[in-house]
Amino acid sequence: MSRPSGNLYHPINKHPEAIYSGFSWPNLFFGFFWFLYKSMWGWAMISVLAAWGTIGISNLFFPFFANQLHQKHLLKSGYLGSENED
């Protein structure tokens, strides 16, 4: 089950982006569309190829680590851990 684990903040306008930990129900139901919505293009492509290669079974595994992948993607994109960081 997903539980809120805080916010990351956009480096320019300080807009908060909620981050979660645990199982991602939206990723389970929407599959690679969830990755596209979160602008994680590489993972969307990996998800599509894995689903195609495993006849969709891989879509049952991605939700277990999708929230962690999203958090890493935001940090790599320059998001900050607090509003006051420069």
PDB file of N, CA, C and O in Angstrom:
ATOM      1  N   MET A   1       0.840  -1.173   0.000  1.00  0.00           N
ATOM      2  CA  MET A   1       0.000   0.000   0.000  1.00  0.00           C
ATOM      3  C   MET A   1       0.887   1.239   0.000  1.00  0.00           C
ATOM      4  O   MET A   1       1.863   1.303   0.748  1.00  0.00           O
ATOM      5  N   SER A   2       0.562   2.202  -0.816  1.00  0.00           N
ATOM      6  CA  SER A   2       1.331   3.448  -0.861  1.00  0.00           C
ATOM      7  C   SER A   2       1.042   4.284   0.369  1.00  0.00           C
ATOM      8  O   SER A   2      -0.097   4.401   0.820  1.00  0.00           O
ATOM      9  N   ARG A   3       2.121   4.869   0.903  1.00  0.00           N
ATOM     10  CA  ARG A   3       1.947   5.811   2.011  1.00  0.00           C
ATOM     11  C   ARG A   3       2.778   7.039   1.689  1.00  0.00           C
ATOM     12  O   ARG A   3       3.891   6.932   1.175  1.00  0.00           O
ATOM     13  N   PRO A   4       2.229   8.205   1.996  1.00  0.00           N
ATOM     14  CA  PRO A   4       2.991   9.437   1.732  1.00  0.00           C
ATOM     15  C   PRO A   4       4.295   9.428   2.519  1.00  0.00           C
ATOM     16  O   PRO A   4       4.325   9.055   3.691  1.00  0.00           O
ATOM     17  N   SER A   5       5.373   9.844   1.857  1.00  0.00           N
ATOM     18  CA  SER A   5       6.648   9.902   2.565  1.00  0.00           C
ATOM     19  C   SER A   5       7.266  11.296   2.473  1.00  0.00           C
ATOM     20  O   SER A   5       8.460  11.464   2.722  1.00  0.00           O
ATOM     21  N   GLY A   6       6.462  12.286   2.120  1.00  0.00           N
ATOM     22  CA  GLY A   6       6.945  13.659   2.111  1.00  0.00           C
ATOM     23  C   GLY A   6       6.780  14.333   0.769  1.00  0.00           C
ATOM     24  O   GLY A   6       5.995  13.895  -0.072  1.00  0.00           O
ATOM     25  N   ASN A   7       7.527  15.402   0.578  1.00  0.00           N
ATOM     26  CA  ASN A   7       7.488  16.170  -0.660  1.00  0.00           C
ATOM     27  C   ASN A   7       8.899  16.436  -1.151  1.00  0.00           C
ATOM     28  O   ASN A   7       9.846  16.511  -0.368  1.00  0.00           O
ATOM     29  N   LEU A   8       9.017  16.576  -2.452  1.00  0.00           N
ATOM     30  CA  LEU A   8      10.219  17.115  -3.065  1.00  0.00           C
ATOM     31  C   LEU A   8       9.794  18.404  -3.747  1.00  0.00           C
ATOM     32  O   LEU A   8       8.655  18.520  -4.199  1.00  0.00           O
ATOM     33  N   TYR A   9      10.699  19.374  -3.824  1.00  0.00           N
ATOM     34  CA  TYR A   9      10.330  20.701  -4.300  1.00  0.00           C
ATOM     35  C   TYR A   9      11.050  21.037  -5.599  1.00  0.00           C
ATOM     36  O   TYR A   9      12.242  20.778  -5.760  1.00  0.00           O
ATOM     37  N   HIS A  10      10.283  21.627  -6.526  1.00  0.00           N
ATOM     38  CA  HIS A  10      10.847  22.043  -7.811  1.00  0.00           C
ATOM     39  C   HIS A  10      11.957  23.054  -7.554  1.00  0.00           C
ATOM     40  O   HIS A  10      11.776  23.947  -6.728  1.00  0.00           O
ATOM     41  N   PRO A  11      13.098  22.949  -8.229  1.00  0.00           N
ATOM     42  CA  PRO A  11      14.238  23.813  -7.925  1.00  0.00           C
ATOM     43  C   PRO A  11      14.019  25.292  -8.248  1.00  0.00           C
ATOM     44  O   PRO A  11      14.700  26.142  -7.675  1.00  0.00           O
ATOM     45  N   ILE A  12      13.094  25.622  -9.146  1.00  0.00           N
ATOM     46  CA  ILE A  12      12.901  27.021  -9.518  1.00  0.00           C
ATOM     47  C   ILE A  12      11.711  27.650  -8.810  1.00  0.00           C
ATOM     48  O   ILE A  12      11.850  28.677  -8.147  1.00  0.00           O
ATOM     49  N   ASN A  13      10.529  27.029  -8.950  1.00  0.00           N
ATOM     50  CA  ASN A  13       9.328  27.652  -8.380  1.00  0.00           C
ATOM     51  C   ASN A  13       8.908  27.080  -7.028  1.00  0.00           C
ATOM     52  O   ASN A  13       7.895  27.505  -6.472  1.00  0.00           O
ATOM     53  N   LYS A  14       9.652  26.142  -6.500  1.00  0.00           N
ATOM     54  CA  LYS A  14       9.431  25.534  -5.177  1.00  0.00           C
ATOM     55  C   LYS A  14       8.079  24.825  -5.053  1.00  0.00           C
ATOM     56  O   LYS A  14       7.591  24.623  -3.942  1.00  0.00           O
ATOM     57  N   HIS A  15       7.478  24.451  -6.169  1.00  0.00           N
ATOM     58  CA  HIS A  15       6.215  23.713  -6.139  1.00  0.00           C
ATOM     59  C   HIS A  15       6.458  22.320  -5.552  1.00  0.00           C
ATOM     60  O   HIS A  15       7.362  21.616  -6.001  1.00  0.00           O
ATOM     61  N   PRO A  16       5.661  21.912  -4.550  1.00  0.00           N
ATOM     62  CA  PRO A  16       5.885  20.585  -3.946  1.00  0.00           C
ATOM     63  C   PRO A  16       5.332  19.468  -4.820  1.00  0.00           C
ATOM     64  O   PRO A  16       4.273  19.603  -5.434  1.00  0.00           O
ATOM     65  N   GLU A  17       6.054  18.387  -4.861  1.00  0.00           N
ATOM     66  CA  GLU A  17       5.630  17.167  -5.549  1.00  0.00           C
ATOM     67  C   GLU A  17       5.598  16.060  -4.502  1.00  0.00           C
ATOM     68  O   GLU A  17       6.629  15.712  -3.926  1.00  0.00           O
ATOM     69  N   ALA A  18       4.410  15.509  -4.260  1.00  0.00           N
ATOM     70  CA  ALA A  18       4.270  14.461  -3.250  1.00  0.00           C
ATOM     71  C   ALA A  18       5.001  13.205  -3.695  1.00  0.00           C
ATOM     72  O   ALA A  18       4.956  12.824  -4.864  1.00  0.00           O
ATOM     73  N   ILE A  19       5.670  12.575  -2.752  1.00  0.00           N
ATOM     74  CA  ILE A  19       6.324  11.295  -3.036  1.00  0.00           C
ATOM     75  C   ILE A  19       5.751  10.247  -2.096  1.00  0.00           C
ATOM     76  O   ILE A  19       5.332  10.552  -0.979  1.00  0.00           O
ATOM     77  N   TYR A  20       5.740   9.025  -2.565  1.00  0.00           N
ATOM     78  CA  TYR A  20       5.146   7.925  -1.815  1.00  0.00           C
ATOM     79  C   TYR A  20       6.138   6.783  -1.714  1.00  0.00           C
ATOM     80  O   TYR A  20       7.106   6.706  -2.470  1.00  0.00           O
ATOM     81  N   SER A  21       5.878   5.905  -0.772  1.00  0.00           N
ATOM     82  CA  SER A  21       6.677   4.688  -0.653  1.00  0.00           C
ATOM     83  C   SER A  21       5.723   3.504  -0.618  1.00  0.00           C
ATOM     84  O   SER A  21       4.561   3.638  -0.235  1.00  0.00           O
ATOM     85  N   GLY A  22       6.217   2.368  -1.015  1.00  0.00           N
ATOM     86  CA  GLY A  22       5.392   1.171  -1.017  1.00  0.00           C
ATOM     87  C   GLY A  22       4.834   0.846  -2.389  1.00  0.00           C
ATOM     88  O   GLY A  22       5.302   1.363  -3.404  1.00  0.00           O
ATOM     89  N   PHE A  23       3.839  -0.007  -2.408  1.00  0.00           N
ATOM     90  CA  PHE A  23       3.220  -0.518  -3.626  1.00  0.00           C
ATOM     91  C   PHE A  23       2.453   0.595  -4.336  1.00  0.00           C
ATOM     92  O   PHE A  23       1.733   1.354  -3.688  1.00  0.00           O
ATOM     93  N   SER A  24       2.595   0.702  -5.656  1.00  0.00           N
ATOM     94  CA  SER A  24       1.917   1.738  -6.446  1.00  0.00           C
ATOM     95  C   SER A  24       0.686   1.160  -7.142  1.00  0.00           C
ATOM     96  O   SER A  24       0.795   0.504  -8.178  1.00  0.00           O
ATOM     97  N   TRP A  25      -0.484   1.414  -6.560  1.00  0.00           N
ATOM     98  CA  TRP A  25      -1.724   0.949  -7.167  1.00  0.00           C
ATOM     99  C   TRP A  25      -1.987   1.593  -8.519  1.00  0.00           C
ATOM    100  O   TRP A  25      -2.421   0.898  -9.437  1.00  0.00           O
ATOM    101  N   PRO A  26      -1.742   2.903  -8.687  1.00  0.00           N
ATOM    102  CA  PRO A  26      -1.958   3.487 -10.023  1.00  0.00           C
ATOM    103  C   PRO A  26      -1.094   2.823 -11.092  1.00  0.00           C
ATOM    104  O   PRO A  26      -1.543   2.647 -12.224  1.00  0.00           O
ATOM    105  N   ASN A  27       0.140   2.453 -10.746  1.00  0.00           N
ATOM    106  CA  ASN A  27       1.006   1.786 -11.713  1.00  0.00           C
ATOM    107  C   ASN A  27       0.467   0.407 -12.048  1.00  0.00           C
ATOM    108  O   ASN A  27       0.583  -0.039 -13.189  1.00  0.00           O
ATOM    109  N   LEU A  28      -0.116  -0.268 -11.085  1.00  0.00           N
ATOM    110  CA  LEU A  28      -0.691  -1.586 -11.354  1.00  0.00           C
ATOM    111  C   LEU A  28      -1.838  -1.473 -12.344  1.00  0.00           C
ATOM    112  O   LEU A  28      -1.940  -2.280 -13.268  1.00  0.00           O
ATOM    113  N   PHE A  29      -2.709  -0.474 -12.162  1.00  0.00           N
ATOM    114  CA  PHE A  29      -3.893  -0.346 -13.000  1.00  0.00           C
ATOM    115  C   PHE A  29      -3.614   0.299 -14.358  1.00  0.00           C
ATOM    116  O   PHE A  29      -4.280  -0.029 -15.341  1.00  0.00           O
ATOM    117  N   PHE A  30      -2.646   1.204 -14.429  1.00  0.00           N
ATOM    118  CA  PHE A  30      -2.412   1.933 -15.669  1.00  0.00           C
ATOM    119  C   PHE A  30      -1.113   1.561 -16.379  1.00  0.00           C
ATOM    120  O   PHE A  30      -0.880   2.004 -17.504  1.00  0.00           O
ATOM    121  N   GLY A  31      -0.275   0.765 -15.749  1.00  0.00           N
ATOM    122  CA  GLY A  31       0.932   0.259 -16.386  1.00  0.00           C
ATOM    123  C   GLY A  31       1.855   1.348 -16.905  1.00  0.00           C
ATOM    124  O   GLY A  31       2.192   2.282 -16.178  1.00  0.00           O
ATOM    125  N   PHE A  32       2.265   1.230 -18.161  1.00  0.00           N
ATOM    126  CA  PHE A  32       3.236   2.175 -18.705  1.00  0.00           C
ATOM    127  C   PHE A  32       2.660   3.578 -18.827  1.00  0.00           C
ATOM    128  O   PHE A  32       3.430   4.535 -18.896  1.00  0.00           O
ATOM    129  N   PHE A  33       1.333   3.745 -18.858  1.00  0.00           N
ATOM    130  CA  PHE A  33       0.732   5.083 -18.898  1.00  0.00           C
ATOM    131  C   PHE A  33       1.091   5.883 -17.644  1.00  0.00           C
ATOM    132  O   PHE A  33       1.224   7.106 -17.702  1.00  0.00           O
ATOM    133  N   TRP A  34       1.249   5.188 -16.503  1.00  0.00           N
ATOM    134  CA  TRP A  34       1.648   5.868 -15.267  1.00  0.00           C
ATOM    135  C   TRP A  34       3.043   6.462 -15.430  1.00  0.00           C
ATOM    136  O   TRP A  34       3.286   7.594 -15.012  1.00  0.00           O
ATOM    137  N   PHE A  35       3.954   5.713 -16.030  1.00  0.00           N
ATOM    138  CA  PHE A  35       5.303   6.220 -16.283  1.00  0.00           C
ATOM    139  C   PHE A  35       5.258   7.413 -17.241  1.00  0.00           C
ATOM    140  O   PHE A  35       5.990   8.383 -17.045  1.00  0.00           O
ATOM    141  N   LEU A  36       4.418   7.357 -18.265  1.00  0.00           N
ATOM    142  CA  LEU A  36       4.289   8.479 -19.189  1.00  0.00           C
ATOM    143  C   LEU A  36       3.749   9.711 -18.468  1.00  0.00           C
ATOM    144  O   LEU A  36       4.235  10.820 -18.690  1.00  0.00           O
ATOM    145  N   TYR A  37       2.748   9.526 -17.608  1.00  0.00           N
ATOM    146  CA  TYR A  37       2.163  10.634 -16.853  1.00  0.00           C
ATOM    147  C   TYR A  37       3.209  11.303 -15.957  1.00  0.00           C
ATOM    148  O   TYR A  37       3.184  12.520 -15.773  1.00  0.00           O
ATOM    149  N   LYS A  38       4.111  10.522 -15.411  1.00  0.00           N
ATOM    150  CA  LYS A  38       5.159  11.033 -14.540  1.00  0.00           C
ATOM    151  C   LYS A  38       6.395  11.491 -15.318  1.00  0.00           C
ATOM    152  O   LYS A  38       7.408  11.839 -14.711  1.00  0.00           O
ATOM    153  N   SER A  39       6.326  11.495 -16.642  1.00  0.00           N
ATOM    154  CA  SER A  39       7.418  11.913 -17.542  1.00  0.00           C
ATOM    155  C   SER A  39       8.661  11.051 -17.396  1.00  0.00           C
ATOM    156  O   SER A  39       9.783  11.545 -17.507  1.00  0.00           O
ATOM    157  N   MET A  40       8.464   9.794 -17.153  1.00  0.00           N
ATOM    158  CA  MET A  40       9.565   8.844 -17.030  1.00  0.00           C
ATOM    159  C   MET A  40       9.602   8.020 -18.320  1.00  0.00           C
ATOM    160  O   MET A  40       9.225   6.849 -18.335  1.00  0.00           O
ATOM    161  N   TRP A  41      10.068   8.660 -19.409  1.00  0.00           N
ATOM    162  CA  TRP A  41       9.991   8.095 -20.747  1.00  0.00           C
ATOM    163  C   TRP A  41      10.771   6.780 -20.866  1.00  0.00           C
ATOM    164  O   TRP A  41      10.291   5.830 -21.485  1.00  0.00           O
ATOM    165  N   GLY A  42      11.941   6.723 -20.292  1.00  0.00           N
ATOM    166  CA  GLY A  42      12.750   5.511 -20.379  1.00  0.00           C
ATOM    167  C   GLY A  42      12.076   4.323 -19.719  1.00  0.00           C
ATOM    168  O   GLY A  42      12.047   3.225 -20.276  1.00  0.00           O
ATOM    169  N   TRP A  43      11.535   4.545 -18.536  1.00  0.00           N
ATOM    170  CA  TRP A  43      10.866   3.463 -17.830  1.00  0.00           C
ATOM    171  C   TRP A  43       9.571   3.064 -18.525  1.00  0.00           C
ATOM    172  O   TRP A  43       9.171   1.902 -18.463  1.00  0.00           O
ATOM    173  N   ALA A  44       8.909   4.013 -19.186  1.00  0.00           N
ATOM    174  CA  ALA A  44       7.712   3.673 -19.964  1.00  0.00           C
ATOM    175  C   ALA A  44       8.081   2.710 -21.091  1.00  0.00           C
ATOM    176  O   ALA A  44       7.380   1.729 -21.336  1.00  0.00           O
ATOM    177  N   MET A  45       9.188   3.003 -21.771  1.00  0.00           N
ATOM    178  CA  MET A  45       9.627   2.139 -22.867  1.00  0.00           C
ATOM    179  C   MET A  45      10.032   0.763 -22.335  1.00  0.00           C
ATOM    180  O   MET A  45       9.687  -0.257 -22.932  1.00  0.00           O
ATOM    181  N   ILE A  46      10.755   0.729 -21.226  1.00  0.00           N
ATOM    182  CA  ILE A  46      11.144  -0.554 -20.621  1.00  0.00           C
ATOM    183  C   ILE A  46       9.908  -1.344 -20.223  1.00  0.00           C
ATOM    184  O   ILE A  46       9.853  -2.557 -20.421  1.00  0.00           O
ATOM    185  N   SER A  47       8.918  -0.662 -19.663  1.00  0.00           N
ATOM    186  CA  SER A  47       7.685  -1.318 -19.241  1.00  0.00           C
ATOM    187  C   SER A  47       6.935  -1.915 -20.428  1.00  0.00           C
ATOM    188  O   SER A  47       6.432  -3.035 -20.348  1.00  0.00           O
ATOM    189  N   VAL A  48       6.861  -1.171 -21.523  1.00  0.00           N
ATOM    190  CA  VAL A  48       6.175  -1.669 -22.721  1.00  0.00           C
ATOM    191  C   VAL A  48       6.893  -2.883 -23.280  1.00  0.00           C
ATOM    192  O   VAL A  48       6.263  -3.891 -23.597  1.00  0.00           O
ATOM    193  N   LEU A  49       8.207  -2.790 -23.400  1.00  0.00           N
ATOM    194  CA  LEU A  49       8.970  -3.909 -23.955  1.00  0.00           C
ATOM    195  C   LEU A  49       8.902  -5.142 -23.051  1.00  0.00           C
ATOM    196  O   LEU A  49       8.784  -6.267 -23.536  1.00  0.00           O
ATOM    197  N   ALA A  50       8.977  -4.921 -21.734  1.00  0.00           N
ATOM    198  CA  ALA A  50       8.895  -6.051 -20.800  1.00  0.00           C
ATOM    199  C   ALA A  50       7.507  -6.682 -20.845  1.00  0.00           C
ATOM    200  O   ALA A  50       7.374  -7.905 -20.801  1.00  0.00           O
ATOM    201  N   ALA A  51       6.475  -5.847 -20.933  1.00  0.00           N
ATOM    202  CA  ALA A  51       5.104  -6.383 -21.008  1.00  0.00           C
ATOM    203  C   ALA A  51       4.909  -7.170 -22.298  1.00  0.00           C
ATOM    204  O   ALA A  51       4.270  -8.222 -22.304  1.00  0.00           O
ATOM    205  N   TRP A  52       5.465  -6.653 -23.387  1.00  0.00           N
ATOM    206  CA  TRP A  52       5.349  -7.345 -24.668  1.00  0.00           C
ATOM    207  C   TRP A  52       6.093  -8.680 -24.623  1.00  0.00           C
ATOM    208  O   TRP A  52       5.604  -9.689 -25.132  1.00  0.00           O
ATOM    209  N   GLY A  53       7.267  -8.675 -24.015  1.00  0.00           N
ATOM    210  CA  GLY A  53       8.075  -9.889 -23.969  1.00  0.00           C
ATOM    211  C   GLY A  53       7.577 -10.944 -23.000  1.00  0.00           C
ATOM    212  O   GLY A  53       7.881 -12.127 -23.153  1.00  0.00           O
ATOM    213  N   THR A  54       6.813 -10.522 -22.002  1.00  0.00           N
ATOM    214  CA  THR A  54       6.330 -11.479 -20.999  1.00  0.00           C
ATOM    215  C   THR A  54       4.810 -11.642 -21.053  1.00  0.00           C
ATOM    216  O   THR A  54       4.204 -12.185 -20.129  1.00  0.00           O
ATOM    217  N   ILE A  55       4.209 -11.174 -22.128  1.00  0.00           N
ATOM    218  CA  ILE A  55       2.756 -11.251 -22.325  1.00  0.00           C
ATOM    219  C   ILE A  55       2.009 -10.573 -21.170  1.00  0.00           C
ATOM    220  O   ILE A  55       0.955 -11.047 -20.746  1.00  0.00           O
ATOM    221  N   GLY A  56       2.556  -9.473 -20.670  1.00  0.00           N
ATOM    222  CA  GLY A  56       1.890  -8.661 -19.647  1.00  0.00           C
ATOM    223  C   GLY A  56       2.177  -9.037 -18.212  1.00  0.00           C
ATOM    224  O   GLY A  56       1.777  -8.309 -17.304  1.00  0.00           O
ATOM    225  N   ILE A  57       2.845 -10.128 -17.976  1.00  0.00           N
ATOM    226  CA  ILE A  57       3.100 -10.577 -16.603  1.00  0.00           C
ATOM    227  C   ILE A  57       4.019  -9.608 -15.865  1.00  0.00           C
ATOM    228  O   ILE A  57       3.903  -9.454 -14.649  1.00  0.00           O
ATOM    229  N   SER A  58       4.922  -8.958 -16.577  1.00  0.00           N
ATOM    230  CA  SER A  58       5.851  -8.026 -15.923  1.00  0.00           C
ATOM    231  C   SER A  58       5.118  -6.840 -15.295  1.00  0.00           C
ATOM    232  O   SER A  58       5.646  -6.210 -14.377  1.00  0.00           O
ATOM    233  N   ASN A  59       3.914  -6.526 -15.773  1.00  0.00           N
ATOM    234  CA  ASN A  59       3.145  -5.423 -15.195  1.00  0.00           C
ATOM    235  C   ASN A  59       2.750  -5.693 -13.748  1.00  0.00           C
ATOM    236  O   ASN A  59       2.343  -4.772 -13.041  1.00  0.00           O
ATOM    237  N   LEU A  60       2.861  -6.921 -13.305  1.00  0.00           N
ATOM    238  CA  LEU A  60       2.570  -7.250 -11.910  1.00  0.00           C
ATOM    239  C   LEU A  60       3.762  -6.979 -10.997  1.00  0.00           C
ATOM    240  O   LEU A  60       3.606  -6.953  -9.776  1.00  0.00           O
ATOM    241  N   PHE A  61       4.956  -6.776 -11.570  1.00  0.00           N
ATOM    242  CA  PHE A  61       6.153  -6.561 -10.767  1.00  0.00           C
ATOM    243  C   PHE A  61       6.545  -5.093 -10.648  1.00  0.00           C
ATOM    244  O   PHE A  61       7.073  -4.684  -9.614  1.00  0.00           O
ATOM    245  N   PHE A  62       6.299  -4.292 -11.683  1.00  0.00           N
ATOM    246  CA  PHE A  62       6.685  -2.884 -11.656  1.00  0.00           C
ATOM    247  C   PHE A  62       6.082  -2.097 -10.492  1.00  0.00           C
ATOM    248  O   PHE A  62       6.777  -1.242  -9.944  1.00  0.00           O
ATOM    249  N   PRO A  63       4.836  -2.329 -10.082  1.00  0.00           N
ATOM    250  CA  PRO A  63       4.276  -1.520  -8.986  1.00  0.00           C
ATOM    251  C   PRO A  63       5.017  -1.638  -7.659  1.00  0.00           C
ATOM    252  O   PRO A  63       4.882  -0.763  -6.804  1.00  0.00           O
ATOM    253  N   PHE A  64       5.789  -2.692  -7.470  1.00  0.00           N
ATOM    254  CA  PHE A  64       6.506  -2.855  -6.210  1.00  0.00           C
ATOM    255  C   PHE A  64       7.648  -1.865  -6.049  1.00  0.00           C
ATOM    256  O   PHE A  64       8.039  -1.565  -4.921  1.00  0.00           O
ATOM    257  N   PHE A  65       8.197  -1.346  -7.153  1.00  0.00           N
ATOM    258  CA  PHE A  65       9.291  -0.398  -7.041  1.00  0.00           C
ATOM    259  C   PHE A  65       9.069   0.879  -7.847  1.00  0.00           C
ATOM    260  O   PHE A  65      10.000   1.669  -8.001  1.00  0.00           O
ATOM    261  N   ALA A  66       7.858   1.102  -8.366  1.00  0.00           N
ATOM    262  CA  ALA A  66       7.573   2.274  -9.193  1.00  0.00           C
ATOM    263  C   ALA A  66       7.690   3.580  -8.400  1.00  0.00           C
ATOM    264  O   ALA A  66       8.216   4.565  -8.920  1.00  0.00           O
ATOM    265  N   ASN A  67       7.216   3.605  -7.166  1.00  0.00           N
ATOM    266  CA  ASN A  67       7.314   4.837  -6.368  1.00  0.00           C
ATOM    267  C   ASN A  67       8.769   5.200  -6.084  1.00  0.00           C
ATOM    268  O   ASN A  67       9.126   6.378  -6.098  1.00  0.00           O
ATOM    269  N   GLN A  68       9.592   4.222  -5.832  1.00  0.00           N
ATOM    270  CA  GLN A  68      11.017   4.471  -5.603  1.00  0.00           C
ATOM    271  C   GLN A  68      11.678   4.996  -6.880  1.00  0.00           C
ATOM    272  O   GLN A  68      12.522   5.890  -6.820  1.00  0.00           O
ATOM    273  N   LEU A  69      11.297   4.448  -8.024  1.00  0.00           N
ATOM    274  CA  LEU A  69      11.826   4.933  -9.294  1.00  0.00           C
ATOM    275  C   LEU A  69      11.416   6.386  -9.540  1.00  0.00           C
ATOM    276  O   LEU A  69      12.205   7.182 -10.051  1.00  0.00           O
ATOM    277  N   HIS A  70      10.182   6.724  -9.175  1.00  0.00           N
ATOM    278  CA  HIS A  70       9.712   8.104  -9.357  1.00  0.00           C
ATOM    279  C   HIS A  70      10.499   9.071  -8.475  1.00  0.00           C
ATOM    280  O   HIS A  70      10.879  10.153  -8.923  1.00  0.00           O
ATOM    281  N   GLN A  71      10.741   8.690  -7.238  1.00  0.00           N
ATOM    282  CA  GLN A  71      11.512   9.545  -6.336  1.00  0.00           C
ATOM    283  C   GLN A  71      12.930   9.753  -6.876  1.00  0.00           C
ATOM    284  O   GLN A  71      13.433  10.877  -6.866  1.00  0.00           O
ATOM    285  N   LYS A  72      13.570   8.697  -7.340  1.00  0.00           N
ATOM    286  CA  LYS A  72      14.918   8.817  -7.903  1.00  0.00           C
ATOM    287  C   LYS A  72      14.913   9.689  -9.151  1.00  0.00           C
ATOM    288  O   LYS A  72      15.845  10.462  -9.374  1.00  0.00           O
ATOM    289  N   HIS A  73      13.873   9.569  -9.962  1.00  0.00           N
ATOM    290  CA  HIS A  73      13.753  10.387 -11.173  1.00  0.00           C
ATOM    291  C   HIS A  73      13.650  11.874 -10.815  1.00  0.00           C
ATOM    292  O   HIS A  73      14.281  12.713 -11.457  1.00  0.00           O
ATOM    293  N   LEU A  74      12.857  12.195  -9.796  1.00  0.00           N
ATOM    294  CA  LEU A  74      12.713  13.596  -9.388  1.00  0.00           C
ATOM    295  C   LEU A  74      14.030  14.149  -8.844  1.00  0.00           C
ATOM    296  O   LEU A  74      14.412  15.272  -9.174  1.00  0.00           O
ATOM    297  N   LEU A  75      14.711  13.384  -8.029  1.00  0.00           N
ATOM    298  CA  LEU A  75      15.987  13.846  -7.472  1.00  0.00           C
ATOM    299  C   LEU A  75      17.022  14.035  -8.580  1.00  0.00           C
ATOM    300  O   LEU A  75      17.794  14.993  -8.556  1.00  0.00           O
ATOM    301  N   LYS A  76      17.037  13.126  -9.543  1.00  0.00           N
ATOM    302  CA  LYS A  76      17.960  13.243 -10.660  1.00  0.00           C
ATOM    303  C   LYS A  76      17.623  14.453 -11.534  1.00  0.00           C
ATOM    304  O   LYS A  76      18.505  15.026 -12.174  1.00  0.00           O
ATOM    305  N   SER A  77      16.341  14.839 -11.558  1.00  0.00           N
ATOM    306  CA  SER A  77      15.893  15.995 -12.340  1.00  0.00           C
ATOM    307  C   SER A  77      16.154  17.317 -11.641  1.00  0.00           C
ATOM    308  O   SER A  77      15.878  18.376 -12.204  1.00  0.00           O
ATOM    309  N   GLY A  78      16.687  17.275 -10.410  1.00  0.00           N
ATOM    310  CA  GLY A  78      17.044  18.499  -9.709  1.00  0.00           C
ATOM    311  C   GLY A  78      16.088  18.905  -8.617  1.00  0.00           C
ATOM    312  O   GLY A  78      16.266  19.971  -8.028  1.00  0.00           O
ATOM    313  N   TYR A  79      15.080  18.106  -8.318  1.00  0.00           N
ATOM    314  CA  TYR A  79      14.165  18.448  -7.242  1.00  0.00           C
ATOM    315  C   TYR A  79      14.912  18.447  -5.907  1.00  0.00           C
ATOM    316  O   TYR A  79      15.878  17.709  -5.710  1.00  0.00           O
ATOM    317  N   LEU A  80      14.435  19.293  -5.005  1.00  0.00           N
ATOM    318  CA  LEU A  80      15.107  19.484  -3.723  1.00  0.00           C
ATOM    319  C   LEU A  80      14.336  18.832  -2.585  1.00  0.00           C
ATOM    320  O   LEU A  80      13.120  18.657  -2.660  1.00  0.00           O
ATOM    321  N   GLY A  81      15.064  18.474  -1.529  1.00  0.00           N
ATOM    322  CA  GLY A  81      14.446  17.845  -0.367  1.00  0.00           C
ATOM    323  C   GLY A  81      13.687  18.810   0.518  1.00  0.00           C
ATOM    324  O   GLY A  81      12.816  18.380   1.274  1.00  0.00           O
ATOM    325  N   SER A  82      13.985  20.106   0.454  1.00  0.00           N
ATOM    326  CA  SER A  82      13.249  21.105   1.235  1.00  0.00           C
ATOM    327  C   SER A  82      13.159  22.391   0.428  1.00  0.00           C
ATOM    328  O   SER A  82      13.932  22.609  -0.505  1.00  0.00           O
ATOM    329  N   GLU A  83      12.211  23.234   0.796  1.00  0.00           N
ATOM    330  CA  GLU A  83      11.983  24.484   0.076  1.00  0.00           C
ATOM    331  C   GLU A  83      13.181  25.430   0.167  1.00  0.00           C
ATOM    332  O   GLU A  83      13.420  26.223  -0.743  1.00  0.00           O
ATOM    333  N   ASN A  84      13.922  25.345   1.254  1.00  0.00           N
ATOM    334  CA  ASN A  84      14.974  26.317   1.532  1.00  0.00           C
ATOM    335  C   ASN A  84      16.329  25.971   0.928  1.00  0.00           C
ATOM    336  O   ASN A  84      17.245  26.791   0.976  1.00  0.00           O
ATOM    337  N   GLU A  85      16.477  24.787   0.365  1.00  0.00           N
ATOM    338  CA  GLU A  85      17.758  24.407  -0.237  1.00  0.00           C
ATOM    339  C   GLU A  85      18.023  25.244  -1.473  1.00  0.00           C
ATOM    340  O   GLU A  85      17.096  25.563  -2.218  1.00  0.00           O
ATOM    341  N   ASP A  86      19.270  25.600  -1.698  1.00  0.00           N
ATOM    342  CA  ASP A  86      19.629  26.350  -2.898  1.00  0.00           C
ATOM    343  C   ASP A  86      20.636  25.592  -3.717  1.00  0.00           C
ATOM    344  O   ASP A  86      21.060  26.068  -4.769  1.00  0.00           O
TER     345      ASP A  86
END
